[in-house]
Amino acid sequence: MPLSKKDSFIKLIDEHKKIIYKIVNSYCPNHADRKDLEQEIMIQLWSAFDSYNTDYKYSTWMYRIALNVAISFYRKEKKWSLKSDYYNEESIFIYGENNLERELESDQNLKLLQQFINDLKELDKALMLLYLDRKKHEEIAEILGISKTNVATKIGRIKIKLKKEFEKNTDYGNK
């Protein structure tokens, strides 16, 4: 017997919940805002569920909706700051219950990288989330609605910018 619409949605959300955790934790500095954004993403995913085209991967469709909601939500909420004046305990590198990721959080360079990524513009931050999630350039382009060439160019520029920030803020620049 085929699953109902509701059961199919719940199953897909459960299989891809790390996408939501990652985006919500990246765009929201505090718990209450994360819960609000998570709820808004779920509402938008449910609203768009009937229009999901099965020719595409569900994760691609989900990323696109979740990132668009997060960026719009951020822009509406002026109280949020993507600047590095906070350190989010549940960062873009930490999601779910994976102990290895929690151990990585203590690495100072990783914290510094997270801080630099938090300082990026919304689109660049989304791009880096997808890049760090090892998405291919084609999929990143599809999710963000930009060309594959633009993805490669932006990633290259962001890497240069991040490298310069590391050199400026660590001993690497003095070697």
Residue, then its C-alpha position, 0 to 999 in steps of 0.5 A: m500500500p503506497l504511503s499517504k502524502k503526509d507519511s511520504f513527506i515525514k519520511l523524506i524530511d526524516e531522511h534529509k533532516k540534516i539539511i534543515y539542521k545545517i541551514v537553521n544553525s548557520y543562519c540563526p544565532n539563538h535557539a528561539d530564532r532557530k526554532d522559528l526558522e525551522q518551522e518556517i522551512m517546514i511550512q514552506l516545504w509542505s506547501a511546495f510538496d505537491s509541486y516537487n518534481t521527481d526528476y530532481k533529487y529531493s535533497t536539491w529541492m529541499y536545499r533550494i527551498a530551505l536556503n531561500v526561506a533562511i535568507s528571506f527570514y534573515r532579511k526580515e529579522k534585522k535583529w539577527s547578525l551574521k557577523s562574528d559577534y557570537y559563537n553559535e554552539e550548533s554551527i554549520f559544522i555541527y549538526g545531529e548527534n555525531n561525536l566526531e563533529r563535536e570534537l572538531e568544534s574544539d579546533q581553533n582553526l575550524k572555529l575561525l573558519q566558521q567565524f569567517i564564513n558567518d561574515l560572508k554575504e547570504l548567497d556566499k554563505a549558502l554557497m559555502l554550506l553547499y560546498l562544505d557539504r561536498k555538493k557538485h558544482e552542477e547541483i550547487a548551481e541548480i540549488l542557488g539558481i546561478s550558473k555552474t561557471n559562476v559557482a566555480t568563480k565564486i568558490g575560488r574568490i571565497k577561498i582566496k578571501l578566507k585564506k587572506e583572513f586566515e593569514k591576517n588572523t593566525d600565525y600562518g601569515n607570519k611564516 
